[in-house]
Amino acid sequence: MNKLLTRFALPLFAVLVIAGAAWAVVEAARPQERENAVPTPRARKVGVLLASHGSRSARWREMLLNVEHAVRDRVLADGSIAAVRTAYMEYTEPSIATRLEEFDNEGFSDVIVVPLLLTVSSHSFDDIPTICGLKSDAASLAMMQSEGIRTYKPRARVHLTALLDFPAMLENNVLRRVGKLSKTPASEGVVLVAYGDTEYDAEWVALMERLKKGLATNMGINCAAHAWCGHIAHYSKEPTKSAIAEVLKSRQQALVIPLLVAVDENFQHKIIGGAVQESGNADRITYLPDAILPDAKLDEWVVEVALSTGRSIRKQP
């Protein structure tokens, strides 16, 4: 029996050796074919992260989560995006770092970070990129460590999109909200109250001037002032009170518009609402403690920027 196996095994071994050598010769003869071969696209699993500042206000957080709920089905229906989630920079979970770690653990190759922030600021330019591992800013890192904000450098590639002031959506938002309050534009002035930013003050002022110009052009309201209510103003009511007084010098009625992404009781009620009450002219002031959200146009913009970025990612090698 052993002699029989040996008799057939040796010729079979020789055949395999010859076949292997022949295959090597064929492969060596066509190096150009291998060089010209089209590489197989890397498998992509893309997620969208709606990133915002964060707040201790439950209402504020709910309004941001509502954006996620409003856009999720439309974003996922395209097929280029596998998940849509919300994260906050500080004050509460889920944090941006927590979400990025989740995306890594679930095998995502790319994460599109959509900052739901009004305009350029230290948060958009330094803090969020530093949290995401895209930037190593010493000042931001020191601030985050002192405030207990965690950073995380993901394995997934991070893609940052534009801010809310990039499209005309913000101008339309202001026109819509002023239109709800306005009765006699010729006798009215508008007070725009925004958070503000010390480092990028010139950019914030330019945005306010752009919005004022839109009010004059589209609604005939030629009197407008702005005020900051955030850290640049030490969270004081005084700048808002001063802006209201400035408008009431030449107009009968002041329409006060909070340019804040969502409603935080500390800002819309305590700071801005407090300024209205303490102005001494409450009967000449029209104020609704609302915010940029909810806004269907903002939802549409989030869907558009997420899908266009997702499709661009899919085309990458």
Secondary structure, DSSP 8 states (H G I E B T S, - for coil): -HHHHHHHHHHHHHHHHHHHHHHHHHHHT-HHHHHTS--------EEEEEEE---S-HHHHHHHHHHHHHHHHHHHHTSS--EEEEEESSSSSSBHHHHHHHHHHTT-SEEEEEE--SS--HIIIIIHHHHTTS---HHHHHHHHHHT------SSEEEE---TTSSTHHHHHHHHHHHHH-S-GGGEEEEEEE---STTHHHHHHHHHHHHHHHHHHH----EEEEE-SGGGTT-SHHHHHHHHHHHTT-SEEEEEEE-SS--HIIIIIIIHHHHHHTS-GGGEEE----S-S-HHHHHHHHHHHHHHHHHHHH--
